[in-house]
Amino acid sequence: MNFSKSPEAVKELKDTTPIVTWLETFKLEKVPSEALDQLMELVEIAEDKSKIALIDLTRLLLCHEPNAAYLLNKHWQTVEVAIFGYIQCMDIKDPEAKVMHNYHLICLKMLGNIY
């Protein structure tokens, strides 16, 4: 929720009301499409730990059929580029890169949920 109220998010999204309102109630099985759209926009601009948290939230939403259908049909390109394409650019070999290791782990879990 902190990232959705951050200056970067407000600058990019202009109005973060749908996502913030949904996060306050946080019902995974019933998410407004406007909040899902904003979530994907936040995934595009987030970095490091914020990006991991948003991807993990997206992963949880994929457990519910209506959310999964909406996200994967409408936002597949964002998922492909901003989530899975991003990991192809990163080096996982560095044993000290904990953020990258966590990023890869959450992406692997997300693939499991998509499957």
C-alpha positions as CSV (number, residue, x, y, z in Angstrom):
1,M,0.0,0.0,0.0
2,N,2.9,2.3,0.7
3,F,4.1,2.1,-2.9
4,S,0.6,2.9,-4.3
5,K,0.8,6.2,-2.4
6,S,4.4,7.0,-3.3
7,P,5.3,10.0,-5.4
8,E,6.3,7.8,-8.3
9,A,3.0,6.0,-8.3
10,V,0.9,9.2,-8.0
11,K,2.9,10.8,-10.7
12,E,2.5,7.9,-13.1
13,L,-1.1,6.9,-12.3
14,K,-2.5,10.4,-11.4
15,D,-5.3,8.9,-9.3
16,T,-4.6,5.9,-7.2
17,T,-8.0,5.8,-5.5
18,P,-9.2,2.4,-7.0
19,I,-6.1,0.5,-5.9
20,V,-5.9,2.2,-2.5
21,T,-9.6,1.7,-1.8
22,W,-9.4,-2.0,-2.7
23,L,-6.2,-2.5,-0.6
24,E,-8.0,-1.1,2.4
25,T,-10.7,-3.8,2.1
26,F,-8.4,-6.4,0.6
27,K,-10.8,-9.0,-0.6
28,L,-8.8,-11.3,-3.0
29,E,-11.9,-12.9,-4.5
30,K,-13.5,-9.6,-5.5
31,V,-11.2,-7.0,-7.0
32,P,-12.5,-4.2,-9.2
33,S,-11.1,-4.2,-12.7
34,E,-9.8,-0.6,-12.2
35,A,-7.8,-1.8,-9.2
36,L,-6.3,-4.7,-11.3
37,D,-5.4,-2.2,-14.1
38,Q,-3.7,0.0,-11.6
39,L,-1.9,-2.9,-10.0
40,M,-0.4,-3.8,-13.4
41,E,0.6,-0.2,-13.9
42,L,2.4,-0.2,-10.6
43,V,4.2,-3.5,-11.5
44,E,5.5,-1.7,-14.6
45,I,7.1,1.2,-12.6
46,A,8.1,-0.5,-9.3
47,E,11.6,-1.7,-8.6
48,D,13.3,-4.0,-6.1
49,K,11.3,-4.9,-3.0
50,S,8.2,-3.0,-4.1
51,K,8.2,-4.9,-7.4
52,I,8.5,-8.2,-5.6
53,A,5.6,-7.3,-3.3
54,L,3.4,-6.3,-6.2
55,I,4.2,-9.5,-8.1
56,D,3.5,-11.5,-5.0
57,L,0.1,-9.8,-4.7
58,T,-0.6,-10.5,-8.4
59,R,0.4,-14.1,-7.8
60,L,-2.2,-14.3,-5.0
61,L,-4.9,-12.8,-7.2
62,L,-4.2,-15.5,-9.8
63,C,-5.7,-18.1,-7.4
64,H,-9.1,-16.7,-8.1
65,E,-10.5,-17.5,-11.5
66,P,-12.1,-14.1,-12.4
67,N,-9.0,-12.2,-11.4
68,A,-6.8,-14.6,-13.3
69,A,-8.9,-14.4,-16.4
70,Y,-8.9,-10.6,-16.4
71,L,-5.2,-10.2,-15.6
72,L,-3.9,-12.8,-18.0
73,N,-6.2,-11.8,-20.9
74,K,-6.0,-8.0,-20.6
75,H,-2.5,-7.6,-19.1
76,W,-0.5,-10.6,-20.5
77,Q,1.9,-8.3,-22.3
78,T,2.7,-6.5,-19.0
79,V,3.1,-9.8,-17.2
80,E,5.4,-11.1,-20.0
81,V,7.6,-7.9,-20.2
82,A,7.5,-6.3,-16.8
83,I,7.7,-9.5,-14.8
84,F,9.2,-12.4,-16.7
85,G,11.1,-10.3,-19.2
86,Y,12.7,-8.4,-16.4
87,I,14.3,-11.5,-14.9
88,Q,16.0,-12.3,-18.2
89,C,18.0,-9.1,-17.8
90,M,19.2,-9.9,-14.3
91,D,22.2,-12.0,-13.1
92,I,21.2,-14.6,-10.6
93,K,24.7,-16.0,-10.2
94,D,25.7,-13.4,-7.5
95,P,25.2,-15.2,-4.1
96,E,24.8,-11.8,-2.4
97,A,22.0,-10.6,-4.6
98,K,19.2,-11.4,-2.2
99,V,16.7,-9.2,-3.9
100,M,17.3,-10.9,-7.3
101,H,17.0,-14.3,-5.7
102,N,13.7,-13.3,-4.1
103,Y,12.5,-11.9,-7.4
104,H,13.3,-15.2,-9.2
105,L,11.6,-17.2,-6.5
106,I,8.4,-15.2,-6.6
107,C,8.3,-15.4,-10.4
108,L,8.7,-19.1,-10.2
109,K,5.8,-19.3,-7.7
110,M,3.7,-17.1,-10.0
111,L,4.3,-19.4,-12.9
112,G,3.0,-22.2,-10.8
113,N,-0.1,-20.3,-10.1
114,I,-0.6,-19.5,-13.8
115,Y,-0.2,-23.1,-14.7
